Amino acid sequence: MNQLCGTMIGEFAALGAALSWVVSAVLYKQALAEVKPISANIFRLASTSILLVLFVTVIGKLTILSTLPFEAVVLACASGVVGLGLGDTCYMISLKLIGVSRAVPLTCIYPLFNILWAISLKGEPFNPTIAFGAVIIVSGIWLVSKQEKESLQNIEKKTLVRGVVFALATALFWSVSISMIDLAVTLPATSTLDHALAINTIRIVAIATILIVFSPIVDRKMEFLRMKRRVAGKLLVGGAVALGLGWFFLAFSLLSTSEALAVPISSTTPFFSTLSGVVFLHESVNKKTVVGSIMVVAGIFVLFMMNSA
């Protein structure tokens, strides 16, 4: 009975992660109407890193940062550069270009890349079911990225293509970043939730520091320092929800239930993002976008259930 309750709590935590990422996507999209993606990402990471350090200090876990093995620190920093620096900047560009309801389903195919890494780099066996899941995902991507004639009035074809490319690049960067985090949190000395929190904090602080140092180059006008309070507030809350709460939910889920259950549930973000894009952002969504979003989620489920068999 206790094991069943623990599994259910883990599943709800994974769902909480998916919902957290939808909330942050809506906030990012609203903020990006008034600020450049790179400026938004610098401010988001800087403010979230301060919040996380304060949180870790208040709960008395700051000393854990100094006890992490060197390998975990290196992996955390590298994951931050790839996932939060490159990946999230591409993500924000995609959100700005094609909106939440189209960008999020495309970025959420990152589990497909993780399985490809497992097959090509770790030598895990290939199964026809994997190919079937991949076909479902690719078909879903095609539907999400394909526009009806009337929709082209809102999004030009060139803009659509750029948005899709940046979304797929996001998925690629995220998959590499997640692989690094998996390695960091599964080390013998880092297998607790406290260590996972410490690794995530270092990951965010590292990329925030790097982006601030290079801000005169990547954000020449230093717009991240001159944002309106309303825009800054949305980025601050979005960062805290996505990088703090969302990541905590996922880590807790992975510790409470199997990866085969946690990852697919957390990857249901496209379904909720399509709804939120219509309801909160008034984005125009056709039947193909809805069906494509559902297919992406279904393909992810097929791949991970097969991968866990």
Secondary structure as UniProt FT lines:
FT   HELIX           2..31
FT   TURN            32..33
FT   HELIX           37..58
FT   TURN            59..60
FT   HELIX           63..67
FT   HELIX           70..79
FT   HELIX           80..87
FT   HELIX           88..98
FT   HELIX           100..107
FT   TURN            108..109
FT   HELIX           110..121
FT   HELIX           128..145
FT   HELIX           149..153
FT   HELIX           157..185
FT   TURN            188..189
FT   HELIX           193..213
FT   HELIX           215..218
FT   TURN            220..221
FT   HELIX           223..225
FT   HELIX           229..239
FT   HELIX           240..246
FT   HELIX           247..256
FT   HELIX           259..266
FT   TURN            267..268
FT   HELIX           269..279
FT   TURN            280..281
FT   HELIX           287..307
//
